[in-house]
Amino acid sequence: MTAEIKYKIIDTNILLTDPEKALYFSFRPKEGTTTYLILPIVVIDELDKFKREETECGINARQASRILKRLKKEIQRFLGII
């Protein structure tokens, strides 16, 4: 039996609405499934623009950026990069 492969593309709107839930549901493992999260550079650029705002979107953008940085470090540690 081969594993099912899924690709999930994260959009800026999802991260600005609820960053924790968006990333949690994207990474939630399912038995027999390999999921790849795709985060376009445009999304990172848009988050950077929103981080300057003092609105709820700005707060969520800053939170999403922190989560993504933490996630990047965990992946690098797992792969033995750092």
PLY file of the C-alpha trace (Angstrom):
ply
format ascii 1.0
element vertex 82
property float x
property float y
property float z
element edge 81
property int vertex1
property int vertex2
end_header
0.00 0.00 0.00
1.48 3.34 -1.02
1.03 6.51 0.98
-1.33 9.11 -0.36
0.40 12.41 -1.07
-1.40 15.70 -0.49
-0.28 19.24 -1.20
-1.74 22.14 0.76
-1.16 25.72 -0.31
-1.48 28.27 2.46
-2.99 31.61 1.48
-2.45 34.90 3.30
-6.15 35.22 4.17
-6.10 31.95 6.09
-3.10 33.07 8.15
-4.61 36.49 8.84
-7.87 34.97 10.07
-6.49 32.46 12.58
-2.83 31.54 12.14
-2.68 28.81 14.78
-5.68 26.88 13.51
-4.69 27.33 9.88
-1.27 25.79 10.44
-2.55 23.13 12.84
-5.09 21.82 10.35
-2.52 21.97 7.56
-0.06 19.78 9.45
-2.45 17.42 11.18
-1.11 14.02 10.18
-3.39 11.32 8.86
-2.28 7.72 8.81
-1.06 6.66 5.39
-0.88 10.23 4.11
2.12 12.44 3.42
1.24 16.12 3.36
3.42 18.85 1.91
2.71 22.41 2.96
3.37 24.98 0.24
3.90 28.54 1.37
4.36 30.90 -1.60
6.84 33.75 -1.14
4.01 36.16 -1.96
2.32 35.08 1.28
5.47 35.90 3.27
5.69 39.32 1.59
2.03 40.04 2.35
2.45 39.01 5.99
5.39 41.41 6.27
3.22 44.25 5.00
0.40 43.49 7.44
2.75 43.17 10.44
3.06 46.96 10.59
-0.66 47.45 11.21
-2.19 47.80 14.67
-5.33 45.97 13.58
-6.39 42.39 14.20
-4.85 41.50 10.84
-1.56 43.00 12.01
-1.66 41.06 15.25
-2.40 37.83 13.38
0.33 38.55 10.82
2.90 38.95 13.59
1.68 35.76 15.24
1.79 33.85 11.95
5.35 35.05 11.35
6.44 33.84 14.78
4.81 30.45 14.21
6.44 30.09 10.79
9.88 31.01 12.18
9.48 28.47 14.96
8.33 25.86 12.47
11.32 26.59 10.22
13.71 26.05 13.15
12.02 22.77 14.06
12.28 21.52 10.48
15.93 22.53 10.25
16.68 20.79 13.56
14.89 17.67 12.36
16.90 17.66 9.14
20.16 18.32 11.01
20.73 21.69 9.36
21.35 23.54 12.65
0 1
1 2
2 3
3 4
4 5
5 6
6 7
7 8
8 9
9 10
10 11
11 12
12 13
13 14
14 15
15 16
16 17
17 18
18 19
19 20
20 21
21 22
22 23
23 24
24 25
25 26
26 27
27 28
28 29
29 30
30 31
31 32
32 33
33 34
34 35
35 36
36 37
37 38
38 39
39 40
40 41
41 42
42 43
43 44
44 45
45 46
46 47
47 48
48 49
49 50
50 51
51 52
52 53
53 54
54 55
55 56
56 57
57 58
58 59
59 60
60 61
61 62
62 63
63 64
64 65
65 66
66 67
67 68
68 69
69 70
70 71
71 72
72 73
73 74
74 75
75 76
76 77
77 78
78 79
79 80
80 81
